[in-house]
Amino acid sequence: MKRLFFAASFLFTALSFKSAERERVIEQNSFTTGEHIEYRVHYGFVNAAEAIVDVDDKFQNSNGRQCYKVDIVARTLGMTDWFTKVRDVWTSYIDTDLILPQQFYQKKQEGTYKNEQKIVFNHTSNTAKQYDLDDDNEKKTYKVPDNIQDVVSGYYFLRTIDFSKMTIGESVPVVFFFEGEVYNMRLKYRGKEVVKTKFGKINTFKITPQLPKNNFFQDEEAVKLWVTDDANKIPVRAEVELKIGSLALDIKKFSGLRNSMKFY
């Protein structure tokens, strides 16, 4: 089950595009404060886990910048919870102008394993400083590339991209920071598809991240994402082929969206 949440982490972190501009400003109308989205993670018809994504209803301040405060809670359900109990919380303070993380908090509880840490990003010096939350002492400083994303902010940066301007097969470079490592990959656009959800059908863009070689995924295109072809640009479905099996993630609830969802 730890592999399941490692895969879920990639679903969010792999959604961050590297801009050519160092001091960029991104104008977007896809999300705002107060947004709430829930996903279910399942093996076939078995609900194994859920992920809840919340944007605080007020702007916050971090590193002297106005930010969205976003929490993602990932937890196992039902029978899965009996075997491997997972309670992960990721919090990111995302700069409202840059759509970059200013601070990131991770609280992991997976079985008997627990880990809590804070990452403070400096996008001028291109560093990420790691702190343990129990004593707030600096543990390590990492050098990171321009416009680095974290596990949460990448999900929102994805939603600023206009996929309608991409051609099938075109790919975009991606860079993100996760648990002390910088990952570089490419995100490939596969065209438009209609996806069936519990709310009805919806038009989407299909995306396949080109993953780095690892021991979790079946191959470099093991993850498939479907992002709504509307103003929200919300991932409504994901499929992941792991070496130990496959799983899927589907949207199950939403509220507080900036724009209406176009189901039919």
Salt bridges, closest charged atoms under 4 A:
GLU35 OE2 - ARG159 NH2 2.78
GLU38 OE2 - HIS36 NE2 2.68
GLU38 OE1 - LYS252 NZ 3.96
GLU50 OE2 - ARG75 NE 2.52
GLU50 OE1 - LYS252 NZ 2.76
ASP54 OD1 - HIS36 ND1 2.44
ASP71 OD2 - LYS69 NZ 2.88
ASP81 OD1 - ARG87 NH1 3.01
ASP95 OD2 - ARG65 NE 2.60
GLU110 OE2 - LYS108 NZ 3.88
ASP132 OD2 - LYS139 NZ 3.78
ASP136 OD1 - LYS118 NZ 3.16
ASP146 OD1 - ARG22 NH1 2.63
GLU179 OE2 - LYS108 NZ 2.86
GLU193 OE2 - LYS206 NZ 3.74
GLU221 OE2 - LYS188 NZ 3.92
GLU221 OE1 - ARG190 NH2 2.66
ASP229 OD2 - LYS192 NZ 3.69
GLU239 OE2 - ARG237 NH2 3.04
ASP250 OD2 - HIS42 NE2 2.59
ASP250 OD1 - ARG237 NH1 2.61
